Amino acid sequence: MKKIFVLLIMLFLTTMAMADLAVAVDQNRFLDEKGNTKLELLYQVPYNELIFLRDEFGFTAELKVVLSLEKDGKEVYRYPFSNKIVVREFDKTNLKINFKDKISLTLSKSGFVIKLSFEDPNKMESIKWESEFFVLPENIMISDLEFNEKVIQDTTLFMANLHRNGMLFDATANHVLQKENEQFVLYYELQNFGVDQDEKCKLTETLSIIRNEEVVLSSSNSIEKKATTLLRLKNVNITELDPGYYSVILKVDDEINQHSSEVKDYFVLKENKTNKLRLFTSIDDEYSLIRYFSASGQSVWKNLSPKGKENFISRFWHSNDPTPGTERNEFFEVVQKRVKIANQRYKSFCDGWDTDMGRIYIRHGQPDEIVKASTGLVTKYAEKDYQIWKYRTSKQLTYIFIDIQNNNKFKMIYSSNDLKESSYTNWKEFLGIDFDENVLE
């Protein structure tokens, strides 16, 4: 019996060791000044694929990496190292966001087999990747294409290996791009083009996005400048593209040398589930609701296409998600609950969420204190009910709502410390000369 138990344990451990770790790898090649090929190996792994252990820094995961080069079946280079991934809060260990890093090599000959092995020692999972390496021809005009979710100015040491010239390149190793980002950025380098007597190049770039053998997006631009090497960034708008697989062709025409060159690649466009988050069937009602939190102008909204409006709404809910990458969007859930309560409590001649009280409740939740009173008879107007809402736990906000028409539709006449709201200039006249402003403190 003991032997069977030991065999079962060994089988379980072997199965664990054979499990594949979800690491994606991409390789891009560029020419250096001497005509050698710079090989960049980008790899990424989702946080929720790793095991994080508590330590003095918070929670740490380890990714062991071994880079090796083989030539004619023999290992000629080997470089082992480890990545330490540290987060302060345990909740972040369950996110689908990726840890990314890059390895750079410079090679002058083809024929190598590049091998990478990855292991999470805490999870006992590993994976291996390999690819045959070919140098770029010394006279090639276009490098490989690097697909980036975004490129931003960043001079910090964060993700140092992903920086170029003071910018952070958030590249994707699996070529999977999120539709809600609205665009991606291609990075590539141009060399070996002709120049005129003023040392200026004359190039025309044409980018084509193809799906099912049909060009769905195309753009062209000219380049005339003094340069021998061009580091190119091209923003590609994807708002009008449907999710799916796309081919990419970049063609460059050299007017001076009368030469053309092109490079092909691909990407997959994915639509995040958070794109489908909606509270109302009317998209205009949805926009009216999110304006409680956003400062976007009505003119911008009206000029958007139907797809643009959908993307605008989706981006709002996604950008306010406190735990992106998880199944839940806690911000959406809070607003959804508050809308439901507002509709129950503050409904008058319109839905409760669309009233002044409903708006403030949806933005800030239940007040810390509510003062209910009436104006009495010593006022310019007839006796009316009013309420003072105070938020004191985290903010010093105060609002006054009054039932101006005595029909249970309370209007806001006063707000304090809230830049999104405004007060009536004559708000005191509604409350009467005997109103004690100390009650607002």
C-alpha positions in Angstrom: 0.0 0.0 0.0 2.8 2.4 0.9 4.5 1.7 -2.5 1.2 2.6 -4.3 0.9 5.8 -2.3 4.5 6.7 -3.1 4.0 6.0 -6.8 0.9 8.2 -6.8 2.8 11.1 -5.1 5.6 10.7 -7.7 3.1 10.7 -10.6 1.5 13.8 -9.2 4.8 15.7 -8.9 5.8 14.5 -12.4 2.5 15.8 -13.8 3.1 19.1 -12.0 6.6 19.4 -13.4 5.3 18.7 -16.9 2.7 21.4 -16.9 3.2 24.3 -19.3 3.8 27.8 -18.0 1.9 30.4 -20.0 4.8 32.4 -21.4 4.7 34.1 -24.8 7.9 35.0 -26.7 8.4 37.3 -29.7 11.6 38.0 -31.6 12.4 41.2 -33.6 15.6 42.0 -35.5 17.2 45.3 -36.2 20.5 46.3 -37.9 23.3 48.1 -35.9 25.7 50.6 -37.4 28.1 47.8 -38.5 25.4 45.8 -40.3 25.2 43.2 -37.6 21.7 42.0 -36.4 20.4 43.0 -33.1 18.0 40.4 -31.9 15.5 41.4 -29.2 13.6 38.5 -27.5 10.5 39.9 -25.7 8.7 37.6 -23.3 5.6 38.0 -21.1 3.7 36.0 -18.5 0.4 37.0 -16.7 0.7 37.6 -13.0 -2.1 35.2 -12.3 0.0 32.4 -13.9 2.7 32.7 -11.2 2.8 31.8 -7.6 3.5 34.7 -5.3 4.9 34.1 -1.8 4.8 36.6 1.1 8.2 38.1 2.1 9.6 41.3 3.6 8.9 43.3 0.4 5.2 42.2 0.0 4.6 39.3 -2.3 7.2 38.0 -4.7 7.2 35.5 -7.6 10.2 34.1 -9.4 10.7 33.4 -13.0 13.8 31.5 -13.8 15.1 31.9 -17.4 17.8 30.2 -19.3 19.0 31.5 -22.7 21.1 29.2 -24.8 22.5 29.2 -28.3 23.2 26.0 -30.2 25.3 25.6 -33.4 25.4 22.3 -35.2 23.7 20.6 -32.3 26.2 21.9 -29.7 25.6 24.5 -27.0 27.9 27.4 -27.6 26.4 29.9 -25.2 24.4 29.7 -22.0 23.0 32.5 -19.8 20.8 31.6 -16.8 19.1 34.4 -14.7 16.0 35.1 -12.6 13.3 37.7 -12.7 11.9 38.7 -9.3 8.3 40.1 -9.6 7.3 42.0 -6.5 3.8 43.4 -5.6 2.7 45.2 -2.5 -0.9 43.9 -2.4 -2.0 40.3 -2.7 -5.0 41.2 -4.9 -2.6 42.2 -7.7 -1.2 38.7 -7.9 -4.5 37.5 -9.4 -4.5 40.1 -12.3 -4.2 39.1 -15.9 -1.8 41.9 -16.6 1.6 40.7 -17.9 5.1 40.9 -16.5 7.3 41.7 -19.5 11.1 41.7 -20.1 13.4 41.7 -23.0 16.8 40.0 -23.8 19.0 41.7 -26.4 21.8 40.0 -28.5 24.0 41.1 -31.4 24.8 38.4 -33.9 26.7 38.5 -37.2 25.9 35.0 -38.5 22.9 32.8 -39.2 22.5 29.1 -38.3 22.1 29.4 -34.5 19.2 27.8 -32.7 17.9 30.2 -30.0 16.5 28.4 -27.0 14.7 29.8 -24.0 13.4 27.9 -21.0 11.2 29.4 -18.3 10.4 28.0 -14.9 8.3 29.1 -11.9 10.0 27.2 -9.0 7.1 28.0 -6.7 4.5 26.5 -9.0 6.7 23.7 -10.5 5.7 24.7 -14.0 8.0 25.3 -16.9 8.0 25.8 -20.7 10.6 25.8 -23.5 10.8 27.9 -26.6 13.2 27.7 -29.6 13.6 29.2 -33.0 16.2 29.1 -35.7 18.0 32.4 -36.1 18.7 34.2 -39.4 20.5 37.5 -39.7 19.0 40.4 -41.6 20.6 41.1 -44.9 23.1 44.0 -44.6 21.3 46.0 -47.3 17.8 45.5 -46.0 15.7 48.6 -45.8 13.0 47.6 -43.2 13.5 45.9 -39.9 11.1 43.5 -38.2 7.9 45.1 -36.8 7.4 45.5 -33.1 3.8 45.7 -31.9 3.2 48.0 -28.9 0.1 48.5 -26.9 1.4 52.0 -26.2 4.6 54.1 -26.2 5.0 56.8 -23.6 7.6 59.2 -22.4 9.3 57.6 -19.3 12.8 58.3 -18.0 12.4 56.1 -14.9 14.2 52.7 -14.4 10.8 50.9 -14.4 11.0 48.0 -17.0 14.4 49.3 -18.0 14.9 46.8 -20.8 11.8 48.0 -22.6 13.0 51.6 -22.9 14.4 53.4 -26.0 15.5 57.1 -26.1 13.6 58.1 -22.9 10.4 56.2 -23.9 8.8 53.1 -22.6 7.7 50.6 -25.2 4.9 48.5 -23.9 5.3 45.8 -26.6 3.2 42.6 -26.8 4.9 39.3 -27.3 1.8 37.4 -28.5 0.6 40.1 -30.9 -2.8 40.1 -29.1 -4.1 43.7 -28.9 -7.1 45.0 -26.9 -9.8 46.8 -28.9 -10.6 49.1 -26.0 -7.2 50.7 -26.3 -8.4 52.2 -29.7 -4.9 52.1 -31.2 -1.6 50.3 -31.2 1.9 51.5 -32.1 4.2 49.9 -34.6 8.0 50.4 -34.1 10.5 49.7 -36.9 13.7 51.0 -38.3 14.6 52.1 -41.8 18.1 51.9 -43.2 20.0 51.5 -46.5 17.9 54.1 -48.4 19.2 56.6 -50.9 19.8 60.3 -50.2 20.0 63.3 -52.6 22.8 65.9 -52.8 21.3 67.6 -49.7 21.6 64.2 -47.9 17.8 64.0 -47.7 15.9 60.8 -48.2 12.6 60.6 -50.2 10.5 57.7 -49.0 6.9 56.7 -49.2 5.5 54.4 -46.5 2.3 52.4 -47.2 0.7 50.4 -44.4 -2.1 47.9 -45.2 -4.2 46.0 -42.7 -5.8 42.9 -44.2 -8.5 40.5 -43.1 -9.7 37.6 -45.1 -7.6 38.8 -48.1 -9.4 42.2 -48.1 -7.7 45.5 -47.2 -9.7 46.9 -44.4 -7.4 49.8 -43.5 -4.7 51.6 -45.5 -2.6 54.7 -45.0 0.3 56.3 -46.8 2.8 59.1 -45.9 5.9 60.6 -47.3 9.2 61.1 -45.5 11.8 63.7 -46.6 14.6 64.5 -44.1 18.3 64.3 -43.5 19.0 60.8 -42.1 20.8 57.6 -42.6 18.6 55.6 -40.1 15.0 56.3 -39.3 13.5 55.1 -36.0 9.8 54.9 -36.8 6.7 55.0 -34.6 3.3 54.6 -36.4 0.0 54.9 -34.6 -2.6 52.5 -36.0 -6.3 53.3 -35.2 -8.4 50.1 -34.6 -11.7 51.6 -33.4 -13.4 50.6 -36.6 -12.0 47.1 -36.8 -13.8 44.0 -35.6 -12.2 41.4 -33.3 -10.2 38.8 -35.1 -7.0 38.0 -37.0 -5.3 40.5 -39.2 -2.3 40.6 -41.6 -0.1 43.6 -41.8 2.0 44.7 -44.8 4.4 47.6 -44.6 5.8 48.7 -47.9 8.5 51.4 -48.3 9.3 53.0 -51.7 12.7 54.7 -52.1 12.3 57.4 -54.7 16.0 58.1 -55.0 17.2 54.5 -55.4 14.0 53.5 -57.3 13.7 50.6 -54.9 10.9 49.1 -52.9 10.8 46.8 -49.9 8.1 45.3 -47.7 7.7 43.3 -44.5 4.7 41.3 -43.4 3.4 40.4 -39.9 0.1 39.9 -38.1 -1.9 40.8 -35.0 -5.0 39.5 -33.2 -7.6 42.0 -32.1 -9.4 41.0 -28.9 -12.4 42.6 -27.3 -12.3 42.6 -23.5 -15.5 41.4 -21.7 -15.6 44.8 -19.9 -16.6 46.3 -23.3 -20.1 44.9 -22.8 -20.7 46.7 -19.5 -23.8 48.8 -19.8 -26.4 50.1 -17.3 -28.9 51.4 -19.7 -30.3 50.3 -23.1 -30.1 53.9 -24.3 -26.4 54.8 -25.0 -27.3 58.5 -24.5 -28.6 57.8 -21.0 -25.3 55.9 -20.4 -23.4 58.9 -21.4 -25.5 61.2 -19.2 -24.7 59.0 -16.3 -20.9 58.8 -16.8 -20.8 62.6 -17.2 -21.5 62.6 -13.4 -17.9 61.4 -13.1 -16.3 62.7 -16.4 -15.7 66.2 -17.7 -16.1 65.3 -21.4 -18.1 67.8 -23.5 -21.4 67.2 -25.2 -20.0 68.4 -28.5 -17.3 65.6 -28.5 -20.0 63.0 -27.8 -22.3 64.2 -30.6 -19.4 64.0 -33.2 -18.6 60.3 -32.4 -19.8 57.5 -34.7 -22.0 54.8 -33.1 -18.9 52.5 -32.7 -17.0 55.5 -31.3 -19.7 56.0 -28.7 -19.6 52.3 -27.7 -15.9 52.5 -27.3 -16.1 55.7 -25.3 -18.5 54.1 -22.9 -16.5 50.9 -22.7 -13.2 52.8 -22.1 -14.8 54.8 -19.2 -15.9 51.7 -17.3 -12.6 49.9 -18.1 -10.4 52.8 -17.1 -12.2 53.2 -13.7 -12.0 49.5 -12.9 -9.8 49.3 -9.7 -8.8 45.7 -10.5 -8.3 45.5 -14.3 -7.7 42.0 -15.6 -10.1 40.4 -13.1 -13.7 39.2 -13.9 -15.3 41.8 -11.7 -15.4 45.6 -12.2 -16.1 46.9 -8.7 -16.6 50.5 -9.8 -19.3 49.4 -12.2 -21.0 47.3 -9.5 -21.0 50.2 -7.0 -22.5 52.6 -9.6 -25.1 50.0 -10.6 -26.2 49.5 -7.0 -26.4 53.3 -6.4 -28.5 53.8 -9.6 -30.9 51.2 -8.4 -31.3 52.9 -5.0 -31.5 56.3 -6.6 -34.4 55.1 -8.8 -36.2 53.8 -5.7 -35.7 56.9 -3.5 -35.6 60.0 -5.7 -38.1 59.2 -8.5 -40.3 62.2 -9.3 -41.3 63.1 -12.9 -38.2 61.4 -14.1 -36.1 58.4 -13.1 -34.3 58.9 -9.8 -30.8 58.6 -11.2 -31.6 61.7 -13.4 -32.5 64.0 -10.5 -30.1 66.3 -8.5 -30.3 64.1 -5.4 -29.8 61.0 -7.6 -26.7 62.5 -9.2 -25.1 63.3 -5.9 -26.0 59.9 -4.4 -24.5 58.1 -7.4 -21.3 60.1 -7.2 -20.7 59.9 -3.4 -23.1 57.3 -1.9 -25.0 57.7 1.3 -24.4 61.0 3.1 -22.8 60.9 6.5 -25.6 63.2 7.8 -28.9 64.4 6.4 -30.7 67.4 7.9 -34.4 67.6 7.0 -36.3 70.9 7.6 -38.8 73.3 6.1 -38.3 77.0 5.3 -41.2 78.2 7.5 -43.2 81.3 6.5 -40.4 83.9 6.9 -39.2 83.6 3.3 -39.7 85.2 -0.1 -41.4 82.1 -1.3 -44.1 79.7 0.1 -43.1 77.2 2.8 -41.0 74.4 1.3 -39.2 71.3 2.5 -35.4 71.1 2.1 -32.6 68.8 3.0 -28.9 69.4 3.8 -26.6 66.5 2.9 -23.2 66.4 4.5 -20.2 64.2 3.6 -17.6 64.3 6.3 -15.9 60.9 6.4 -13.4 61.5 3.6 -14.5 64.8 2.1 -15.9 68.0 3.3 -18.9 68.3 1.0 -22.2 69.9 1.7 -25.3 70.2 -0.5 -28.8 71.8 0.0 -31.8 70.5 -1.9 -35.2 72.2 -1.8 -38.6 71.1 -3.1 -39.2 74.3 -5.1 -42.6 73.3 -6.6 -43.8 71.2 -3.7 -44.0 68.2 -5.9 -41.2 66.1 -4.3 -38.7 67.0 -7.0 -35.8 68.5 -5.0 -33.5 70.8 -6.7 -29.9 71.6 -5.6 -29.5 75.2 -4.7 -26.2 75.1 -2.8 -23.0 73.0 -2.9 -19.7 73.4 -1.1 -16.2 72.1 -1.9 -17.5 70.3 -5.1 -16.0 71.7 -8.3 -18.4 69.7 -10.4 -21.5 71.4 -8.9 -22.6 75.0 -8.5 -24.8 77.1 -6.2 -27.7 79.5 -7.0 -26.5 83.0 -6.4 -29.6 83.7 -4.4 -29.8 80.4 -2.6 -30.3 82.1 0.8 -33.6 83.7 -0.4 -35.1 80.2 -0.7 -34.4 79.5 3.0 -35.4 82.7 4.7 -33.7 85.4 6.7 -33.7 83.2 9.9 -31.7 80.4 8.2 -28.6 79.6 10.4 -25.6 79.0 8.2 -23.8 77.3 11.1 -25.9 74.2 10.3 -23.8 73.8 7.2 -20.6 73.2 9.1 
